[in-house]
Amino acid sequence: MRATLPLMSTMNISFPDELKAFVDEQVAGRGYTSSSECVRELLRREQDREKLRGMLHEGLASGPAREIDLAAYGAELRARIKQRARQFEAAKGAARSRKPKANAR
């Protein structure tokens, strides 16, 4: 199976000399294969920061924090994990029972 690369568009960007020098330093010093790879990585980091900022604002808007009982939370989490494991095992068993049996000769 051959991996497919995402489709890419070309964009020409003009940088002041200072920023171009910074990108060139990043390419040379951090092992990027090209300035495009470096800029893509910087943009991905900015996307991650934007997402995190949004999550933080959402959390702040959700109201004041409240205390939790860590022991009860841990017990609830373990119960949910066990329930999921049981569901997984049941689904695996159901899939096995639906498989046609090979004819023994």
ZADO-1210 file (C-alpha; in nm, 4 decimals, padded with zeros to 6 digits):
<atoms>
<atom x="00.0000" y="00.0000" z="00.0000" code="MET" pos="1"/>
<atom x="00.1459" y="00.3321" z="-00.1045" code="ARG" pos="2"/>
<atom x="00.1073" y="00.6363" z="00.1230" code="ALA" pos="3"/>
<atom x="-00.0478" y="00.9396" z="-00.0425" code="THR" pos="4"/>
<atom x="00.0808" y="01.2863" z="00.0232" code="LEU" pos="5"/>
<atom x="-00.1680" y="01.5638" z="00.0950" code="PRO" pos="6"/>
<atom x="-00.2379" y="01.7995" z="-00.1921" code="LEU" pos="7"/>
<atom x="-00.0386" y="02.1177" z="-00.1555" code="MET" pos="8"/>
<atom x="-00.0922" y="02.4612" z="-00.2989" code="SER" pos="9"/>
<atom x="00.1890" y="02.6995" z="-00.3756" code="THR" pos="10"/>
<atom x="00.2073" y="03.0404" z="-00.2114" code="MET" pos="11"/>
<atom x="00.4783" y="03.2997" z="-00.2597" code="ASN" pos="12"/>
<atom x="00.5545" y="03.5013" z="00.0518" code="ILE" pos="13"/>
<atom x="00.7816" y="03.8018" z="00.0817" code="SER" pos="14"/>
<atom x="00.9866" y="03.8355" z="00.3993" code="PHE" pos="15"/>
<atom x="01.2007" y="04.1198" z="00.5229" code="PRO" pos="16"/>
<atom x="01.5692" y="04.0227" z="00.5227" code="ASP" pos="17"/>
<atom x="01.5638" y="03.9720" z="00.9003" code="GLU" pos="18"/>
<atom x="01.2812" y="03.7135" z="00.8849" code="LEU" pos="19"/>
<atom x="01.4359" y="03.5376" z="00.5836" code="LYS" pos="20"/>
<atom x="01.7617" y="03.5086" z="00.7778" code="ALA" pos="21"/>
<atom x="01.5696" y="03.3650" z="01.0736" code="PHE" pos="22"/>
<atom x="01.4009" y="03.1015" z="00.8518" code="VAL" pos="23"/>
<atom x="01.7358" y="03.0150" z="00.6918" code="ASP" pos="24"/>
<atom x="01.8885" y="02.9714" z="01.0400" code="GLU" pos="25"/>
<atom x="01.6010" y="02.7445" z="01.1430" code="GLN" pos="26"/>
<atom x="01.6445" y="02.5313" z="00.8305" code="VAL" pos="27"/>
<atom x="02.0181" y="02.4985" z="00.8870" code="ALA" pos="28"/>
<atom x="02.0073" y="02.4498" z="01.2629" code="GLY" pos="29"/>
<atom x="01.6973" y="02.2377" z="01.3155" code="ARG" pos="30"/>
<atom x="01.7211" y="01.9889" z="01.0333" code="GLY" pos="31"/>
<atom x="01.4355" y="02.1115" z="00.8156" code="TYR" pos="32"/>
<atom x="01.4706" y="02.0045" z="00.4548" code="THR" pos="33"/>
<atom x="01.3443" y="02.3364" z="00.3187" code="SER" pos="34"/>
<atom x="01.2186" y="02.6774" z="00.4171" code="SER" pos="35"/>
<atom x="00.8688" y="02.5596" z="00.3221" code="SER" pos="36"/>
<atom x="00.8883" y="02.2774" z="00.5766" code="GLU" pos="37"/>
<atom x="01.0027" y="02.5239" z="00.8426" code="CYS" pos="38"/>
<atom x="00.7212" y="02.7705" z="00.7715" code="VAL" pos="39"/>
<atom x="00.4615" y="02.4882" z="00.7646" code="ARG" pos="40"/>
<atom x="00.5802" y="02.3729" z="01.1078" code="GLU" pos="41"/>
<atom x="00.5598" y="02.7261" z="01.2469" code="LEU" pos="42"/>
<atom x="00.2062" y="02.7623" z="01.1091" code="LEU" pos="43"/>
<atom x="00.1023" y="02.4266" z="01.2599" code="ARG" pos="44"/>
<atom x="00.2310" y="02.5432" z="01.5965" code="ARG" pos="45"/>
<atom x="00.0276" y="02.8619" z="01.5621" code="GLU" pos="46"/>
<atom x="-00.2813" y="02.6521" z="01.4791" code="GLN" pos="47"/>
<atom x="-00.2210" y="02.4466" z="01.7933" code="ASP" pos="48"/>
<atom x="-00.1853" y="02.7650" z="02.0000" code="ARG" pos="49"/>
<atom x="-00.5100" y="02.9034" z="01.8573" code="GLU" pos="50"/>
<atom x="-00.6899" y="02.5791" z="01.9422" code="LYS" pos="51"/>
<atom x="-00.5477" y="02.5815" z="02.2957" code="LEU" pos="52"/>
<atom x="-00.6471" y="02.9477" z="02.3396" code="ARG" pos="53"/>
<atom x="-01.0009" y="02.8607" z="02.2331" code="GLY" pos="54"/>
<atom x="-01.0152" y="02.5719" z="02.4791" code="MET" pos="55"/>
<atom x="-00.8891" y="02.7971" z="02.7595" code="LEU" pos="56"/>
<atom x="-01.1516" y="03.0607" z="02.6812" code="HIS" pos="57"/>
<atom x="-01.4196" y="02.7909" z="02.6698" code="GLU" pos="58"/>
<atom x="-01.3063" y="02.6656" z="03.0100" code="GLY" pos="59"/>
<atom x="-01.3096" y="03.0157" z="03.1577" code="LEU" pos="60"/>
<atom x="-01.6595" y="03.0746" z="03.0211" code="ALA" pos="61"/>
<atom x="-01.7876" y="02.7473" z="03.1700" code="SER" pos="62"/>
<atom x="-01.8050" y="02.8958" z="03.5171" code="GLY" pos="63"/>
<atom x="-01.6133" y="02.8693" z="03.8398" code="PRO" pos="64"/>
<atom x="-01.4074" y="02.5636" z="03.9198" code="ALA" pos="65"/>
<atom x="-01.5471" y="02.3178" z="04.1694" code="ARG" pos="66"/>
<atom x="-01.3789" y="02.0707" z="04.3970" code="GLU" pos="67"/>
<atom x="-01.3825" y="01.7054" z="04.3041" code="ILE" pos="68"/>
<atom x="-01.3371" y="01.3907" z="04.5066" code="ASP" pos="69"/>
<atom x="-01.0318" y="01.2328" z="04.3434" code="LEU" pos="70"/>
<atom x="-01.1025" y="00.8873" z="04.4877" code="ALA" pos="71"/>
<atom x="-01.4576" y="00.8899" z="04.3517" code="ALA" pos="72"/>
<atom x="-01.3377" y="01.0255" z="04.0168" code="TYR" pos="73"/>
<atom x="-01.0757" y="00.7482" z="03.9951" code="GLY" pos="74"/>
<atom x="-01.3346" y="00.4823" z="04.0805" code="ALA" pos="75"/>
<atom x="-01.5726" y="00.6186" z="03.8156" code="GLU" pos="76"/>
<atom x="-01.2938" y="00.6253" z="03.5577" code="LEU" pos="77"/>
<atom x="-01.1932" y="00.2643" z="03.6360" code="ARG" pos="78"/>
<atom x="-01.5585" y="00.1551" z="03.6079" code="ALA" pos="79"/>
<atom x="-01.5892" y="00.3225" z="03.2667" code="ARG" pos="80"/>
<atom x="-01.2682" y="00.1550" z="03.1471" code="ILE" pos="81"/>
<atom x="-01.3931" y="-00.1869" z="03.2627" code="LYS" pos="82"/>
<atom x="-01.7281" y="-00.1274" z="03.0893" code="GLN" pos="83"/>
<atom x="-01.5512" y="-00.0352" z="02.7646" code="ARG" pos="84"/>
<atom x="-01.3313" y="-00.3465" z="02.7922" code="ALA" pos="85"/>
<atom x="-01.6433" y="-00.5638" z="02.8363" code="ARG" pos="86"/>
<atom x="-01.8059" y="-00.3991" z="02.5331" code="GLN" pos="87"/>
<atom x="-01.4896" y="-00.4526" z="02.3290" code="PHE" pos="88"/>
<atom x="-01.4674" y="-00.8185" z="02.4270" code="GLU" pos="89"/>
<atom x="-01.8379" y="-00.8712" z="02.3495" code="ALA" pos="90"/>
<atom x="-01.7967" y="-00.7107" z="02.0065" code="ALA" pos="91"/>
<atom x="-01.4880" y="-00.9242" z="01.9387" code="LYS" pos="92"/>
<atom x="-01.6810" y="-01.2393" z="02.0352" code="GLY" pos="93"/>
<atom x="-01.9744" y="-01.1418" z="01.8153" code="ALA" pos="94"/>
<atom x="-01.7406" y="-01.0831" z="01.5211" code="ALA" pos="95"/>
<atom x="-01.5822" y="-01.4263" z="01.5724" code="ARG" pos="96"/>
<atom x="-01.9211" y="-01.5988" z="01.5785" code="SER" pos="97"/>
<atom x="-02.0183" y="-01.4320" z="01.2493" code="ARG" pos="98"/>
<atom x="-01.7066" y="-01.5602" z="01.0685" code="LYS" pos="99"/>
<atom x="-01.7814" y="-01.8577" z="00.8452" code="PRO" pos="100"/>
<atom x="-01.6106" y="-02.1770" z="00.9581" code="LYS" pos="101"/>
<atom x="-01.3541" y="-02.3249" z="00.7211" code="ALA" pos="102"/>
<atom x="-01.4449" y="-02.6677" z="00.5869" code="ASN" pos="103"/>
<atom x="-01.2248" y="-02.9316" z="00.7432" code="ALA" pos="104"/>
<atom x="-01.1029" y="-03.1935" z="00.4970" code="ARG" pos="105"/>
</atoms>
